Amino acid sequence: MSDELKKGLEGVLVAESGLSYIDGDEGRLVYRGYTIEDLARGASYEEVLYLLWHGELPTETELDEFAGDMAAERAVDDDVIDTVRDLAAADEVPMAAVRTAVSELSAFDADADGEEPTDREANLAKGKRLTAKLPTVIAAFTRLRDGEEPVEPREDLSHAGNFLYMLNGEVPDDVMEEVFDQALVLHADHGLNASTFSAMVTSSTLADLHSAVTSAIGTLSGSLHGGANQNVMEMLKEVDESGKDPVQWVEDALDNGDRVAGFGHRVYNVKDPRAKILSEQSEELGEAAGDTKWYEMSVAIEEYMQEEKGLAPNVDFYSATTYYQMGIPTDIYTPIFAMSRVGGWIAHVLEQYEDNRLIRPRARYVGPKDQTFTLIDERE
Ligand SMILES: CC(C)(COP(=O)(O)OP(=O)(O)OC[C@H]1O[C@@H](n2cnc3c(N)ncnc32)[C@H](O)[C@@H]1OP(=O)(O)O)[C@@H](O)C(=O)NCCC(=O)NCCS
Protein backbone atom coordinates (compact mmCIF):
# COMPACT_ATOMS: atom_id res chain seq x y z
CA MET A 1 0.00 0.00 0.00
CA SER A 2 1.54 3.33 -1.12
CA ASP A 3 1.85 6.08 1.46
CA GLU A 4 2.27 8.82 -1.14
CA LEU A 5 -0.26 11.57 -0.43
CA LYS A 6 -2.10 12.96 -3.48
CA LYS A 7 -3.97 16.01 -2.21
CA GLY A 8 -7.10 16.68 -4.23
CA LEU A 9 -6.50 13.27 -5.90
CA GLU A 10 -4.53 15.18 -8.53
CA GLY A 11 -3.46 12.87 -11.35
CA VAL A 12 -4.72 9.74 -9.59
CA LEU A 13 -6.29 7.15 -11.92
CA VAL A 14 -9.32 5.58 -10.22
CA ALA A 15 -11.37 4.08 -13.05
CA GLU A 16 -11.53 3.12 -16.71
CA SER A 17 -14.12 5.04 -18.70
CA GLY A 18 -15.22 5.03 -22.34
CA LEU A 19 -17.04 8.35 -22.06
CA SER A 20 -14.86 11.44 -22.47
CA TYR A 21 -11.18 11.99 -23.19
CA ILE A 22 -9.38 15.22 -22.31
CA ASP A 23 -5.96 16.22 -23.63
CA GLY A 24 -5.05 19.09 -21.31
CA ASP A 25 -1.89 20.06 -23.23
CA GLU A 26 -3.51 20.19 -26.65
CA GLY A 27 -6.86 21.56 -25.44
CA ARG A 28 -8.82 18.63 -26.83
CA LEU A 29 -12.08 17.12 -25.58
CA VAL A 30 -13.86 14.16 -27.15
CA TYR A 31 -17.00 12.27 -26.15
CA ARG A 32 -16.70 8.60 -27.16
CA GLY A 33 -14.13 9.53 -29.81
CA TYR A 34 -16.03 12.45 -31.39
CA THR A 35 -14.53 15.94 -30.99
CA ILE A 36 -16.47 18.49 -29.00
CA GLU A 37 -16.26 20.86 -31.99
CA ASP A 38 -18.01 18.35 -34.30
CA LEU A 39 -20.63 17.51 -31.70
CA ALA A 40 -21.37 21.15 -30.81
CA ARG A 41 -21.72 22.02 -34.50
CA GLY A 42 -23.57 18.94 -35.71
CA ALA A 43 -25.37 17.14 -32.88
CA SER A 44 -28.24 18.10 -30.58
CA TYR A 45 -28.09 17.60 -26.81
CA GLU A 46 -30.49 14.65 -27.16
CA GLU A 47 -28.11 13.01 -29.68
CA VAL A 48 -25.18 13.51 -27.33
CA LEU A 49 -27.13 11.95 -24.47
CA TYR A 50 -27.88 8.92 -26.63
CA LEU A 51 -24.19 8.71 -27.55
CA LEU A 52 -23.08 8.88 -23.91
CA TRP A 53 -25.66 6.41 -22.59
CA HIS A 54 -25.72 3.90 -25.48
CA GLY A 55 -22.14 4.13 -26.76
CA GLU A 56 -22.90 5.14 -30.34
CA LEU A 57 -24.59 7.90 -32.30
CA PRO A 58 -28.28 7.21 -32.93
CA THR A 59 -29.88 6.70 -36.32
CA GLU A 60 -32.70 9.10 -37.13
CA THR A 61 -35.32 6.55 -36.02
CA GLU A 62 -33.46 5.82 -32.78
CA LEU A 63 -33.13 9.52 -32.04
CA ASP A 64 -36.82 10.21 -32.74
CA GLU A 65 -37.84 7.48 -30.34
CA PHE A 66 -35.32 8.49 -27.66
CA ALA A 67 -36.09 12.22 -27.85
CA GLY A 68 -39.85 11.53 -28.00
CA ASP A 69 -39.68 9.33 -24.88
CA MET A 70 -37.79 12.03 -23.04
CA ALA A 71 -40.12 14.82 -24.15
CA ALA A 72 -43.08 12.79 -22.81
CA GLU A 73 -41.43 12.80 -19.36
CA ARG A 74 -41.08 16.59 -18.97
CA ALA A 75 -44.07 17.23 -16.71
CA VAL A 76 -43.36 17.20 -12.97
CA ASP A 77 -45.76 16.01 -10.28
CA ASP A 78 -47.76 18.80 -8.56
CA ASP A 79 -46.26 17.87 -5.17
CA VAL A 80 -42.76 18.61 -6.49
CA ILE A 81 -43.97 21.94 -7.92
CA ASP A 82 -45.47 22.74 -4.50
CA THR A 83 -42.07 22.09 -2.91
CA VAL A 84 -40.42 24.31 -5.51
CA ARG A 85 -43.05 27.00 -4.75
CA ASP A 86 -42.23 26.82 -1.02
CA LEU A 87 -38.49 26.98 -1.70
CA ALA A 88 -38.92 30.01 -3.96
CA ALA A 89 -41.05 31.73 -1.30
CA ALA A 90 -38.32 31.00 1.27
CA ASP A 91 -35.68 32.62 -1.01
CA GLU A 92 -33.74 29.35 -1.24
CA VAL A 93 -30.65 29.60 -3.44
CA PRO A 94 -31.34 27.99 -6.85
CA MET A 95 -28.85 25.10 -6.63
CA ALA A 96 -30.17 24.09 -3.20
CA ALA A 97 -33.74 24.26 -4.51
CA VAL A 98 -32.83 22.07 -7.49
CA ARG A 99 -31.04 19.58 -5.22
CA THR A 100 -34.08 19.29 -2.95
CA ALA A 101 -36.52 18.92 -5.87
CA VAL A 102 -34.40 16.25 -7.57
CA SER A 103 -34.26 14.30 -4.35
CA GLU A 104 -38.07 14.50 -4.11
CA LEU A 105 -38.49 13.35 -7.75
CA SER A 106 -37.48 9.84 -6.67
CA ALA A 107 -40.73 9.58 -4.67
CA PHE A 108 -42.67 9.83 -7.95
CA ASP A 109 -40.41 7.73 -10.17
CA ALA A 110 -42.01 4.51 -11.41
CA ASP A 111 -38.67 2.67 -11.34
CA ALA A 112 -37.41 4.03 -8.03
CA ASP A 113 -38.88 1.21 -5.93
CA GLY A 114 -38.37 -2.49 -6.10
CA GLU A 115 -35.65 -2.52 -8.77
CA GLU A 116 -32.03 -3.41 -8.06
CA PRO A 117 -30.14 -0.06 -7.98
CA THR A 118 -27.82 -1.46 -10.65
CA ASP A 119 -30.57 -2.50 -13.12
CA ARG A 120 -29.44 -0.90 -16.41
CA GLU A 121 -32.87 -0.73 -18.06
CA ALA A 122 -34.49 0.78 -14.96
CA ASN A 123 -31.62 3.29 -14.70
CA LEU A 124 -31.96 4.31 -18.35
CA ALA A 125 -35.67 4.94 -17.75
CA LYS A 126 -34.92 6.86 -14.54
CA GLY A 127 -32.14 8.76 -16.32
CA LYS A 128 -34.51 9.88 -19.09
CA ARG A 129 -37.05 11.08 -16.53
CA LEU A 130 -34.50 12.93 -14.42
CA THR A 131 -32.93 14.62 -17.44
CA ALA A 132 -36.36 15.54 -18.85
CA LYS A 133 -37.70 16.91 -15.56
CA LEU A 134 -34.67 18.89 -14.38
CA PRO A 135 -35.32 21.80 -16.81
CA THR A 136 -38.98 21.90 -15.70
CA VAL A 137 -37.92 22.24 -12.06
CA ILE A 138 -35.34 24.95 -12.85
CA ALA A 139 -37.71 27.00 -15.01
CA ALA A 140 -40.55 26.69 -12.47
CA PHE A 141 -38.29 27.79 -9.61
CA THR A 142 -36.98 30.77 -11.56
CA ARG A 143 -40.46 31.97 -12.55
CA LEU A 144 -41.98 31.43 -9.10
CA ARG A 145 -39.29 33.35 -7.27
CA ASP A 146 -39.72 36.15 -9.85
CA GLY A 147 -43.44 36.27 -9.00
CA GLU A 148 -44.71 34.39 -12.07
CA GLU A 149 -46.52 31.07 -12.47
CA PRO A 150 -44.67 28.08 -14.01
CA VAL A 151 -45.18 27.40 -17.70
CA GLU A 152 -46.15 23.80 -18.57
CA PRO A 153 -43.60 21.98 -20.73
CA ARG A 154 -44.33 21.30 -24.41
CA GLU A 155 -43.52 17.96 -26.04
CA ASP A 156 -43.12 19.36 -29.55
CA LEU A 157 -40.01 21.44 -28.76
CA SER A 158 -36.40 20.31 -28.42
CA HIS A 159 -34.85 19.88 -24.96
CA ALA A 160 -33.10 23.26 -25.35
CA GLY A 161 -36.05 25.03 -26.97
CA ASN A 162 -38.54 23.76 -24.39
CA PHE A 163 -36.39 24.99 -21.49
CA LEU A 164 -36.19 28.51 -22.91
CA TYR A 165 -39.93 28.37 -23.58
CA MET A 166 -40.69 27.34 -19.98
CA LEU A 167 -38.32 30.01 -18.68
CA ASN A 168 -39.59 32.96 -20.73
CA GLY A 169 -43.11 31.86 -21.71
CA GLU A 170 -42.18 32.33 -25.39
CA VAL A 171 -40.85 29.90 -27.97
CA PRO A 172 -37.21 30.98 -28.61
CA ASP A 173 -36.01 31.93 -32.08
CA ASP A 174 -33.76 29.48 -33.93
CA VAL A 175 -30.54 31.30 -33.03
CA MET A 176 -31.27 31.28 -29.28
CA GLU A 177 -32.33 27.62 -29.38
CA GLU A 178 -29.18 26.65 -31.28
CA VAL A 179 -26.80 28.61 -29.02
CA PHE A 180 -28.39 27.11 -25.93
CA ASP A 181 -28.37 23.59 -27.38
CA GLN A 182 -24.64 23.97 -28.13
CA ALA A 183 -24.01 25.12 -24.56
CA LEU A 184 -25.78 21.99 -23.29
CA VAL A 185 -23.67 19.78 -25.59
CA LEU A 186 -20.45 21.47 -24.38
CA HIS A 187 -21.24 20.87 -20.69
CA ALA A 188 -22.56 17.30 -20.97
CA ASP A 189 -19.48 15.40 -19.81
CA HIS A 190 -15.93 16.10 -18.68
CA GLY A 191 -14.08 13.10 -17.31
CA LEU A 192 -13.96 12.63 -13.55
CA ASN A 193 -14.67 16.22 -12.54
CA ALA A 194 -15.65 16.70 -8.88
CA SER A 195 -19.44 16.36 -9.30
CA THR A 196 -19.14 13.31 -11.55
CA PHE A 197 -16.76 11.69 -9.09
CA SER A 198 -19.21 12.48 -6.32
CA ALA A 199 -21.97 10.67 -8.27
CA MET A 200 -19.60 7.72 -8.74
CA VAL A 201 -18.72 7.56 -5.03
CA THR A 202 -22.40 7.54 -4.10
CA SER A 203 -23.29 4.86 -6.66
CA SER A 204 -20.28 2.75 -5.65
CA THR A 205 -22.04 2.08 -2.32
CA LEU A 206 -24.94 0.68 -4.43
CA ALA A 207 -27.07 3.69 -3.55
CA ASP A 208 -29.60 4.54 -6.28
CA LEU A 209 -29.39 6.92 -9.25
CA HIS A 210 -31.43 9.71 -7.62
CA SER A 211 -29.06 9.67 -4.63
CA ALA A 212 -26.04 9.84 -6.96
CA VAL A 213 -27.47 12.80 -8.91
CA THR A 214 -28.47 14.58 -5.69
CA SER A 215 -24.88 14.22 -4.39
CA ALA A 216 -23.54 15.51 -7.70
CA ILE A 217 -25.76 18.61 -7.67
CA GLY A 218 -24.47 19.52 -4.21
CA THR A 219 -20.90 19.08 -5.40
CA LEU A 220 -21.42 21.12 -8.56
CA SER A 221 -22.76 24.09 -6.62
CA GLY A 222 -19.38 25.18 -5.17
CA SER A 223 -17.48 28.20 -6.51
CA LEU A 224 -14.41 26.13 -7.49
CA HIS A 225 -16.64 24.01 -9.78
CA GLY A 226 -20.02 24.85 -11.37
CA GLY A 227 -20.62 27.91 -9.24
CA ALA A 228 -17.87 29.73 -11.15
CA ASN A 229 -20.09 30.70 -14.13
CA GLN A 230 -22.35 32.83 -11.93
CA ASN A 231 -19.30 34.36 -10.24
CA VAL A 232 -17.81 35.29 -13.63
CA MET A 233 -20.87 37.35 -14.55
CA GLU A 234 -21.05 38.97 -11.14
CA MET A 235 -17.39 39.92 -11.50
CA LEU A 236 -17.91 41.39 -15.00
CA LYS A 237 -20.89 43.41 -13.77
CA GLU A 238 -18.79 44.68 -10.85
CA VAL A 239 -15.98 45.66 -13.23
CA ASP A 240 -18.51 47.50 -15.40
CA GLU A 241 -20.07 49.32 -12.46
CA SER A 242 -16.66 50.29 -11.03
CA GLY A 243 -15.92 52.26 -14.20
CA LYS A 244 -12.33 50.93 -13.92
CA ASP A 245 -10.31 49.52 -16.77
CA PRO A 246 -11.01 45.72 -16.67
CA VAL A 247 -7.30 44.87 -16.60
CA GLN A 248 -6.72 47.27 -13.69
CA TRP A 249 -9.69 45.76 -11.85
CA VAL A 250 -8.31 42.23 -12.26
CA GLU A 251 -4.80 43.33 -11.27
CA ASP A 252 -6.21 44.83 -8.06
CA ALA A 253 -8.21 41.68 -7.35
CA LEU A 254 -5.11 39.50 -7.78
CA ASP A 255 -3.04 41.87 -5.59
CA ASN A 256 -5.75 41.40 -3.01
CA GLY A 257 -5.14 37.62 -3.17
CA ASP A 258 -8.49 36.92 -4.87
CA ARG A 259 -9.04 34.27 -7.54
CA VAL A 260 -10.43 35.33 -10.88
CA ALA A 261 -13.48 33.21 -11.61
CA GLY A 262 -13.44 31.40 -14.96
CA PHE A 263 -9.64 30.93 -15.11
CA GLY A 264 -7.44 27.95 -14.40
CA HIS A 265 -8.24 24.28 -14.56
CA ARG A 266 -7.01 21.09 -12.94
CA VAL A 267 -6.69 19.35 -16.31
CA TYR A 268 -6.12 22.01 -19.02
CA ASN A 269 -2.81 23.83 -19.37
CA VAL A 270 -4.12 25.72 -22.41
CA LYS A 271 -7.43 27.33 -23.34
CA ASP A 272 -10.35 25.01 -22.68
CA PRO A 273 -11.76 23.96 -26.10
CA ARG A 274 -15.27 24.61 -24.80
CA ALA A 275 -14.28 28.20 -23.94
CA LYS A 276 -13.11 28.66 -27.55
CA ILE A 277 -16.55 27.73 -28.90
CA LEU A 278 -18.40 29.73 -26.26
CA SER A 279 -16.25 32.82 -26.87
CA GLU A 280 -17.40 32.74 -30.51
CA GLN A 281 -21.02 32.46 -29.34
CA SER A 282 -20.55 35.34 -26.94
CA GLU A 283 -19.04 37.52 -29.67
CA GLU A 284 -21.81 36.67 -32.17
CA LEU A 285 -24.58 37.39 -29.66
CA GLY A 286 -22.94 40.75 -28.84
CA GLU A 287 -22.65 41.65 -32.51
CA ALA A 288 -26.27 40.67 -33.16
CA ALA A 289 -27.39 42.93 -30.29
CA GLY A 290 -25.07 45.74 -31.48
CA ASP A 291 -23.16 45.77 -28.17
CA THR A 292 -19.93 43.81 -27.78
CA LYS A 293 -19.06 45.39 -24.41
CA TRP A 294 -19.11 42.14 -22.43
CA TYR A 295 -17.16 40.25 -25.04
CA GLU A 296 -14.48 42.95 -25.29
CA MET A 297 -14.16 43.14 -21.52
CA SER A 298 -13.75 39.36 -21.39
CA VAL A 299 -11.08 39.35 -24.10
CA ALA A 300 -9.08 42.07 -22.29
CA ILE A 301 -9.18 40.03 -19.06
CA GLU A 302 -8.29 36.82 -20.93
CA GLU A 303 -5.23 38.41 -22.55
CA TYR A 304 -4.02 39.81 -19.24
CA MET A 305 -4.53 36.55 -17.31
CA GLN A 306 -2.78 34.57 -20.01
CA GLU A 307 0.23 36.90 -20.31
CA GLU A 308 0.69 37.81 -16.66
CA LYS A 309 -0.46 34.66 -14.88
CA GLY A 310 -0.22 31.96 -17.53
CA LEU A 311 -3.84 31.07 -16.76
CA ALA A 312 -6.29 30.35 -19.58
CA PRO A 313 -10.07 30.67 -19.46
CA ASN A 314 -12.16 27.62 -18.66
CA VAL A 315 -15.71 26.76 -19.82
CA ASP A 316 -17.31 29.10 -17.29
CA PHE A 317 -15.61 32.26 -18.48
CA TYR A 318 -17.48 32.62 -21.76
CA SER A 319 -20.64 30.70 -20.88
CA ALA A 320 -21.37 33.54 -18.46
CA THR A 321 -21.60 36.30 -21.08
CA THR A 322 -23.29 33.94 -23.54
CA TYR A 323 -26.13 33.28 -21.06
CA TYR A 324 -26.23 36.92 -19.98
CA GLN A 325 -26.73 38.12 -23.52
CA MET A 326 -29.53 35.56 -23.89
CA GLY A 327 -31.31 37.29 -21.00
CA ILE A 328 -30.95 34.34 -18.60
CA PRO A 329 -30.87 35.36 -14.89
CA THR A 330 -27.33 35.13 -13.50
CA ASP A 331 -28.13 32.89 -10.55
CA ILE A 332 -29.47 30.07 -12.70
CA TYR A 333 -26.28 29.61 -14.72
CA THR A 334 -25.15 26.84 -12.36
CA PRO A 335 -28.53 25.03 -12.42
CA ILE A 336 -28.23 25.16 -16.24
CA PHE A 337 -24.81 23.52 -15.91
CA ALA A 338 -26.53 20.78 -13.84
CA MET A 339 -29.26 20.45 -16.46
CA SER A 340 -26.60 19.50 -19.00
CA ARG A 341 -24.09 17.60 -16.83
CA VAL A 342 -26.83 15.32 -15.51
CA GLY A 343 -26.33 13.41 -18.79
CA GLY A 344 -22.67 12.80 -17.94
CA TRP A 345 -23.41 11.93 -14.30
CA ILE A 346 -25.91 9.28 -15.39
CA ALA A 347 -23.49 7.85 -17.98
CA HIS A 348 -20.72 7.52 -15.38
CA VAL A 349 -23.08 5.96 -12.83
CA LEU A 350 -24.11 3.38 -15.47
CA GLU A 351 -20.41 2.60 -16.01
CA GLN A 352 -19.80 2.43 -12.26
CA TYR A 353 -22.62 -0.08 -11.71
CA GLU A 354 -21.34 -2.26 -14.56
CA ASP A 355 -17.96 -2.76 -12.93
CA ASN A 356 -18.50 -1.67 -9.36
CA ARG A 357 -16.01 -1.57 -6.55
CA LEU A 358 -16.71 0.50 -3.43
CA ILE A 359 -14.74 3.78 -3.61
CA ARG A 360 -13.03 4.15 -0.30
CA PRO A 361 -9.63 5.91 -0.09
CA ARG A 362 -7.53 6.53 3.01
CA ALA A 363 -6.24 9.55 4.91
CA ARG A 364 -2.86 9.77 6.57
CA TYR A 365 -3.62 10.09 10.27
CA VAL A 366 -1.85 13.10 11.80
CA GLY A 367 -3.90 13.39 15.00
CA PRO A 368 -2.76 12.39 18.51
CA LYS A 369 -2.35 8.72 19.47
CA ASP A 370 -2.52 7.00 22.87
CA GLN A 371 -4.47 9.65 24.84
CA THR A 372 -5.73 8.78 28.30
CA PHE A 373 -9.53 8.97 28.54
CA THR A 374 -11.19 10.69 31.52
CA LEU A 375 -14.91 10.75 32.36
CA ILE A 376 -16.66 14.10 31.68
CA ASP A 377 -17.02 15.10 35.35
CA GLU A 378 -13.29 14.56 35.87
CA ARG A 379 -12.25 16.78 32.94
CA GLU A 380 -10.88 20.29 33.58
C1 LIG B 1 -10.30 25.42 -11.19
C2 LIG B 1 -9.31 25.48 -10.05
C3 LIG B 1 -10.06 25.15 -8.74
C4 LIG B 1 -8.21 24.45 -10.28
O1 LIG B 1 -7.45 24.45 -9.15
P1 LIG B 1 -6.18 23.53 -8.84
O2 LIG B 1 -5.90 22.56 -9.91
O3 LIG B 1 -6.41 22.97 -7.48
O4 LIG B 1 -5.02 24.57 -8.85
P2 LIG B 1 -4.57 25.44 -7.61
O5 LIG B 1 -5.75 25.94 -6.86
O6 LIG B 1 -3.57 24.64 -6.85
O7 LIG B 1 -3.88 26.65 -8.36
C5 LIG B 1 -2.56 26.63 -8.89
C6 LIG B 1 -1.99 28.03 -8.86
O8 LIG B 1 -2.70 28.85 -9.80
C7 LIG B 1 -3.34 29.94 -9.15
N1 LIG B 1 -4.68 30.04 -9.68
C8 LIG B 1 -5.43 29.03 -10.18
N2 LIG B 1 -6.60 29.51 -10.62
C9 LIG B 1 -6.59 30.83 -10.39
C10 LIG B 1 -7.52 31.85 -10.63
N3 LIG B 1 -8.71 31.59 -11.19
N4 LIG B 1 -7.21 33.11 -10.28
C11 LIG B 1 -6.02 33.38 -9.72
N5 LIG B 1 -5.08 32.45 -9.49
C12 LIG B 1 -5.38 31.18 -9.79
C13 LIG B 1 -3.41 29.53 -7.67
O9 LIG B 1 -3.43 30.64 -6.82
C14 LIG B 1 -2.15 28.74 -7.53
O10 LIG B 1 -1.07 29.62 -7.41
P3 LIG B 1 0.11 29.34 -6.35
O11 LIG B 1 0.71 28.03 -6.79
O12 LIG B 1 0.98 30.52 -6.52
O13 LIG B 1 -0.59 29.27 -5.04
C15 LIG B 1 -8.70 26.91 -9.96
O14 LIG B 1 -8.05 27.23 -11.16
C16 LIG B 1 -9.72 27.99 -9.61
O15 LIG B 1 -9.98 28.23 -8.42
N6 LIG B 1 -10.31 28.66 -10.64
C17 LIG B 1 -11.34 29.65 -10.40
C18 LIG B 1 -12.69 28.98 -10.22
C19 LIG B 1 -13.19 28.40 -11.52
O16 LIG B 1 -13.19 29.05 -12.55
N7 LIG B 1 -13.67 27.15 -11.45
C20 LIG B 1 -14.28 26.49 -12.60
C21 LIG B 1 -13.41 25.40 -13.12
S1 LIG B 1 -14.08 24.70 -14.60
The ligand as an ORCA input file, in Angstrom:
! r2SCAN-3c Opt
* xyz 0 1
  C     -10.298     25.418    -11.190
  C      -9.309     25.481    -10.049
  C     -10.055     25.154     -8.742
  C      -8.208     24.452    -10.279
  O      -7.450     24.454     -9.147
  P      -6.179     23.534     -8.842
  O      -5.902     22.564     -9.909
  O      -6.407     22.973     -7.484
  O      -5.017     24.574     -8.849
  P      -4.575     25.440     -7.605
  O      -5.754     25.941     -6.860
  O      -3.572     24.643     -6.853
  O      -3.882     26.650     -8.358
  C      -2.558     26.626     -8.886
  C      -1.995     28.035     -8.865
  O      -2.699     28.851     -9.801
  C      -3.339     29.939     -9.145
  N      -4.682     30.038     -9.678
  C      -5.425     29.034    -10.182
  N      -6.604     29.515    -10.618
  C      -6.595     30.833    -10.391
  C      -7.524     31.852    -10.630
  N      -8.708     31.589    -11.189
  N      -7.214     33.112    -10.284
  C      -6.023     33.376     -9.723
  N      -5.085     32.454     -9.489
  C      -5.383     31.183     -9.791
  C      -3.414     29.534     -7.673
  O      -3.432     30.644     -6.821
  C      -2.153     28.736     -7.535
  O      -1.065     29.623     -7.412
  P       0.107     29.341     -6.354
  O       0.714     28.031     -6.794
  O       0.983     30.525     -6.523
  O      -0.592     29.265     -5.036
  C      -8.696     26.910     -9.960
  O      -8.049     27.229    -11.156
  C      -9.721     27.994     -9.609
  O      -9.980     28.226     -8.421
  N     -10.312     28.664    -10.639
  C     -11.337     29.653    -10.397
  C     -12.692     28.977    -10.220
  C     -13.191     28.400    -11.521
  O     -13.187     29.048    -12.551
  N     -13.670     27.147    -11.446
  C     -14.280     26.490    -12.596
  C     -13.406     25.398    -13.117
  S     -14.084     24.699    -14.599
*
